[in-house]
Amino acid sequence: MRVISNTPAIALALGALAAAGTASAQDQGNADAELTATMYSDAPAETAEMVEGPELEGFISARDGNRLQITGEDGARNVVTLDQTTQIVSKSGIFGISSKDRTDQALLNGLPVDVRTMQSPSGDLVASRIKFQKDDFETAAMIRNGTEQGFAEQTAATEALRGRMGDIDKYNIKGTTNVNFATGKWNLSSEAKADLCATASAAEGMDNALMLVVGYTDSTGSQEFNQMLSEKRAAGVVNYLQQACGWKPYRMLTPTGMAEADPLADNTTEYGKAQNRRVAVNILVSKGLDGL
């Protein structure tokens, strides 16, 4: 995980929180305004003795009550606690209002976040501010809604998605395009974007064609990290196909993340790993409709 700062102690600016509710009504018309909510739970006993902790960049990879696990791009994990001082900040346009309950629900598994922390004498981290972007929230929500499962059911959801792949024999595969990614990344390269729109254009010319998008990783990292990464890659490809390439959502099957399953190449070599860090875009036609 990339640590941005780890500076000496500072006091939390709690006075600004009281003004946040008043300011929110004025900011609703401003597309750049930030919505802020404050968590309410038991404060740690060591609050007065805390110093400023590291600032963490990563994504939410687990949650248990008021404790979040933040995983960085390098796979490093840190656990932070939410308390009554924690501010959750997002760009306006997600919630419409600033409220504790709705903002708390925005802390979805897979959401990229920037977390400022305070550190206790025992080394525990408490989140003083959690910030995320609208586009990242929408991607995380798509993953959650696509699997129709919460994080607590992630294992069951993964198995269900794997089982769904068994239905592939009901379709004829008319073509497959693989787009590749850097280690730990899910952003699309210029080449990948061009390939995706070319694939959508080819599929558009086929009667009754659907698309099945499947994300994969190499063997680097934990199963949990790779499952989330494969889902984020698949969701990003689906978003681009629909938003930039014009592929209709009703012609898209539910995107699937398969982690490091079904490798194309040997994971013991760098070349093989590069081939396995991919999203496969499959053009499918139902066997019952093919040729009609």
C-alpha positions, 0 to 999 in steps of 0.5 A: 500500500502506498503511504502518502504521509506519516507526520507528527500529531495534529488535533482533529478539526471537529468544529467544522462538522457542525457547519457541514449540515448548514452548508450542504443545502447551499452546495446541492447545486454545485457539481463540485461540492463535497458531501460530508457525513460523520460516523457515530459509534463508540470512541476509542479510549486512547483518542486523546493520546493519538497522533496523526497516522499514515494516509492510505490509498487503496480499496475496501476489501473487507468490512466488519461493523465499524472496521474496514480493511484497506488493500493497496495496489501492492496487496498490503492490507491495513485495518482502520476503525470508524468512530464518531469523528470519522468524516466520509466525503464524496462528490455531490450527485451520489446521495443528493443529501448529506446523511450519516446512514446513506453515506455509511452505506456507500462504503462498498466492498471494492470502493477505492478510497483515500483514508486519513488516519489517527494512530493510537499508542498501540498502533491501531488506526482510526479513520479521521476522513474517508474520501472517494470519487463518484465514478469509483462509487458507481463502479463498486455499486455495479460490481455489487449489484451485478453479483447480487451479493453483499461482501459477507456472501462473497464466497457463495457469490463467486461459486455461483458465478463460476457455476454460471459459466457451465451454461456456456454450452448453450451458446455458440462463441462467435469470437473472443477478444482479450484485453490485458492489464498491468499488475494490480491495475484495472484501468484500460490502455488506449489499445484496449479501448480501441480493441473493445470498440472494434469488437462491439462493432463486429458484434453489432453486425451479427444477428442476436449477438450477446456479450459475456465479459469475464475478468481474470488475474495472474497468480500474484496476490491473495485469492480475495484480492484477485477476485475483487481485481478480476471483478473490477476489470470486468466492470470497467470493460462493461462500462466502456463497451456501453458508454464509449462503444455504444453496446446496449446493456440489454445485450450484455450478460452479467459480468463475471470475475474469475480471479486466477482461474483458467489461465491462458499461459504459465503463471511461473513466467512474467510473459505468462502472467502478462497473458493471464492479466486479462478480460475476455470479451466473448461474442455469443449467439444462442444455439437456438437462434444462430443462423436465424 
